[in-house]
Amino acid sequence: MPISFEMSETTALAREHFHAMAAEHLRPISRKYDVQEHDLPTEWVEWYWNHGRKGGPEKAGPSDGFIQVCVQTEELCWGDAGLYLRTPFAGLGGSAVAAAGTPEQKKAFLSVFQGDGPPAWGAMAITEANAGSDSAAIETTATRDGDDWILNGTKIFCTGGEGASQAPGGFVVVWATVDKSAGRGGIKAFVVPAGTPGMTLVGLENKLGIRASDTATLMFESCRVPMQNLLGSAEVRKKKAGASTGDKGDKGFKGAMATFDASRPIVAAMAVGVGRAALDYVLEELARQEIEVRYDAPPAEQTALERDVIEMQAELQAARLLTWRAASMMNRGRPNSLEASMAKAKAGLAVTRITQKAVELLGPLGYSKKLLVEKWMRDAKINDIYEGTQQINQLIVARRILDYPSSMLR
Ligand SMILES: Cc1cc2nc3c(=O)[nH]c(=O)nc-3n(C[C@H](O)[C@H](O)[C@H](O)COP(=O)(O)OP(=O)(O)OC[C@H]3O[C@@H](n4cnc5c(N)ncnc54)[C@H](O)[C@@H]3O)c2cc1C
């Protein structure tokens, strides 16, 4: 198949549409909700729910599918990554339902996001005090009781956790073990609808960046959900002696893990959006000061500034192209775990470097709160942490390239 670096006309139109949305609705309130960290950005939430999600971009032929989603994400995060994460949508929880849910579950949990009810949110709760990168260490339990599952445990750092646990119609996808002795094979994902008794919002994090996003601690105490809220099968595959994991063939855990193959390119696109915001500002400032970047000057004659800007542009474009490659593989239904992790690792590193360099190049103004550049530097770092840290994504890349199981490369 020939490789095309051209965006389709439909995607180009979508880019314009979402860029205008970001410029008009996100940028103007960006600082406000960076300061008012835990306030609901009502002007954005209500506008998006009532208008933004409905009036789609123009179509001019077939869409680029998942690449278009990455382009839209880049544009909205160019506007503001924290507000993007606070947008009423199904989020990572929705991706898990889409990846591992039955048609009935998809209808039951996702149709609210197309409906006319009040704004709703979805979230995914995996991380615990003793289980982050090593999700097999999850201690939250799910115990069968007749036709129900009963959840007990505490989840931390759940993005969208306030909206998803409190606002009617939303839900939190909670990872819990049904059999600790089975390791990963015992871990299942459960959909817990907002307002379910026993699910409590314990608190919200006070964060460095993406401060408009609600990052919640959720407690589950005898939290009862019906059997049909389990994503995938209830069957537990026990770990065999010498095997690296017990998850082979388990659609529940593997299905939920497959969420990452779709979500990592999205996080990479978010990183590219934040990086581009900073780079665009640097280029605008250079233009204002009538400083030209001589792309064609021999390296020995280029100034340090020119080299920095060219490197920032190259890093951003490399991250974007890896992101689009992972997305294009999804479009073609090809396994993309390697490419998704590559894109995520590259983009996480690129955005932290680009935004830090932007602060540096702009001098004291870059460090000042008069501009959003210092904010973008703070917003950047999370892309190197969630959805698998930089180190974990590099490990996944190494394992896939070398064809080593996780037991041999950890
Ligand atoms: C703002 C924010 C939002 C988040 N949103 C969500 C969410 O919506 N849902 C959710 O479930 N979680 C969420 N998280 C949690 C996030 O996914 C975890 O923080 C992340 O997976 C890392 O886990 P940990 O914090 O326990 O760190 P640890 O796993 O303890 O890692 C600490 C450090 O050690 C490194 N490390 C760990 N293992 C290895 C290894 N084998 N080799 C090399 N280095 C290693 C890590 O890379 C990291 O640098 C969020 C976190 C933040 C900060």
The ligand as a Gaussian input file, in Angstrom:
#p B3LYP/6-31G(d) Opt

LIG

0 1
 C       -2.995000      13.449000      36.083000
 C       -3.062000      11.965000      36.081000
 C       -4.153000      11.339000      35.511000
 C       -4.259000       9.948000      35.535000
 N       -5.369000       9.346000      35.025000
 C       -5.554000       8.011000      35.215000
 C       -6.782000       7.379000      34.856000
 O       -7.682000       7.989000      34.283000
 N       -6.952000       6.073000      35.186000
 C       -5.981000       5.350000      35.812000
 O       -6.212000       4.175000      36.087000
 N       -4.782000       5.904000      36.117000
 C       -4.560000       7.219000      35.848000
 N       -3.372000       7.803000      36.211000
 C       -2.341000       6.994000      36.820000
 C       -1.191000       6.710000      35.886000
 O       -1.605000       5.873000      34.845000
 C       -0.054000       6.118000      36.723000
 O        0.476000       7.177000      37.494000
 C        1.014000       5.484000      35.883000
 O        0.530000       4.302000      35.315000
 C        2.259000       5.137000      36.686000
 O        1.936000       4.375000      37.792000
 P        2.470000       4.807000      39.244000
 O        2.103000       6.243000      39.443000
 O        1.990000       3.830000      40.249000
 O        4.026000       4.743000      39.120000
 P        4.974000       3.479000      39.279000
 O        4.453000       2.346000      38.497000
 O        5.213000       3.255000      40.730000
 O        6.279000       4.017000      38.575000
 C        7.150000       4.979000      39.199000
 C        8.322000       5.202000      38.243000
 O        9.012000       3.936000      38.037000
 C        9.047000       3.627000      36.647000
 N        8.891000       2.191000      36.451000
 C        7.925000       1.385000      36.939000
 N        8.100000       0.104000      36.524000
 C        9.205000       0.120000      35.742000
 C        9.906000      -0.890000      35.006000
 N        9.477000      -2.159000      34.991000
 N       11.011000      -0.511000      34.313000
 C       11.438000       0.782000      34.317000
 N       10.832000       1.765000      34.997000
 C        9.724000       1.443000      35.698000
 C        7.891000       4.375000      36.019000
 O        8.104000       4.614000      34.646000
 C        7.882000       5.661000      36.842000
 O        8.818000       6.546000      36.328000
 C       -3.221000       9.178000      36.127000
 C       -2.093000       9.819000      36.658000
 C       -2.009000      11.185000      36.645000
 C       -0.783000      11.838000      37.239000

